[in-house]
């Protein structure tokens, strides 16, 4: 008789995969509102006029200064968390759900009385944006996945579920503008339409995330002595002992902007480049809704496809770093296509070329997510391996801060361009009310942001990753060390 194959004790089942997937819902929905819609809401539909662009730009920059202090503090708090019945890091995900949901809903639900006062508007937006921001800092899925299983392949399973779900949410979110237009037909105000949309979408997502929260469990947490409290010096020690973290961070300084810059301008470009009559400023909102849907799908579908092909490609190439370097070059090619088409005048007459360039970049970015998540978890393991201390949250602080800073700076860059040209849109009709002579230059700058700049960043990032220090031999030693020091959670 053949022996029954032993079950992998580190295997994750449907419950765990479904749980982490559901848990990601609030973050996914909030990201749609805050990364692709917030700047346009503030400038076009909040009824704030020119102050909307100024406030949003200043806010996004100031918030990153806040993050420079807040993110390390939140990392200290999480690493100092007591190991209780819900684990060590899991309780912070509940805080994340609550803060993120409230912050996002309130940013899109500004009372009319508040909107009339620049001072009250400023206080309202800053308070709820920072609440949202704190919530996102507590949401680092890799922290949770790393403690749920020690098996690298099983960790990859946990990564893929939330990734695919966020992509599905993105495809649903691709119709957000069209939904807002439909609500506008009923309520007669884009301001009110966005408020209703945010309230319903985010509230439902919070309920789903809470259900997922109850379905996940941390299993492996490295035991720490009572006197091993997290100290400020631990954060600086990481720069000395964790070269992998430093190289990864430096690479992300450049590569992380590719994603955020790609998302920063397409809605503006398709609205004024393909859907507006630049002699009158009038926008075909039906066409704009359709093109918004198409451009989102052309980005989200390749991101979804990339999640499926990442594993086989990584296995074939034998290294997540090798795959990432190849994908960075592909991102550079996509950005180059967009820029070349714009400067030659081809792009304005061929929307499909715009979609193609974005598709290439999005496919490379989507494929890169799985190997990059694997790298980030092994960098957390590497900290424990080199120091004997679990400082996983602190290890991820730099990249978490950088991710939010890049998103904000990308949006702020767009805001700066809008301020310079005197960008002004009628918040009721959505038509342009500023100087139309400035529109061609604005479109050129948008393609510099999402085309030329990512092209350069991709090449630089590929070169930096040549110096990543973790080899297959080091990985084997890390696994052995962690197996000896992990504490099994009941």
DALIN-V32436 format. One record per residue. PHI is phi in whole degrees, 0 to 359 (NA if undefined). Layout:
PHI  PHI
This chain:
NA  282  287  289  295  290  283  294  296  264  293  255  259  299  301  294  295  294  298  292  292  297  300  279  296  299  299  294  293  298  297  298  293  270  265  245  235  298  299  291  298  295  273  251  234  278  76  259  64  296  297  299  293  295  297  297  294  297  301  296  283  296  299  288  295  300  297  301  264  289  300  299  298  293  296  301  300  292  291  272  300  285  276  243  293  263  96  257  260  303  304  289  288  292  300  299  302  294  296  297  295  297  300  294  300  290  296  260  229  288  300  301  296  290  298  281  245  304  293  294  300  299  297  300  294  297  300  283  292  292  297  301  296  297  300  292  292  277  255  233  304  298  299  287  300  296  271  278  201  266  279  299  293  290  298  298  298  293  290  295  304  300  298  296  295  297  293  298  300  296  292  294  293  300  266  301  296  297  295  299  297  294  295  301  299  268  267  78  210  291  302  294  298  292  297  297  299  294  300  291  296  287  298  297  296  295  298  298  296  295  300  297  302  287  263  254  213  281  249  241  230  292  295  237  288  300  273  267  290  290  239  301  296  298  297  285  296  300  291  275  259  246  296  299  297  295  297  298  295  298  300  289  303  267  293  298  288  300  298  291  291  297  274  289  240  300  296  295  295  290  294  264  273  239  242  241  270  284  268  237  86  282  250  279  294  295  294  297  298  293  293  298  295  296  294  291  293  292  266  286  298  294  297  293  299  300  295  283  270  297  301  301  293  296  294  293  279  81  197  295  291  297  294  300  297  295  289  297  294  294  298  297  296  299  296  296  299  298  293  298  295  288  289  268  81  283  297  296  258  225  304  298  290  298  295  295  300  292  299  299  294  293  297  294  295  295  293  285  298  295  298  292  295  299  298  296  290  288  291  297  299  296  298  296  299  274  244  78  240  272  236  299  294  295  299  270  299  300  289  294  298  297  301  289  296  292  299  293  295  295  294  295  298  297  300  297  297  295  294  299  273  71  302  209  235  292  290  271  265  84  277  280  237  259  279  290  295  274  294  302  295  298  296  298  294  299  285  298  293  260  240  296  298  301  300  292  297  299  293  297  297  301  293  299  290  297  259  295  268  277  259  298  293  295  300  296  295  298  300  296  296  293  299  280  245  290  256  284  271  277
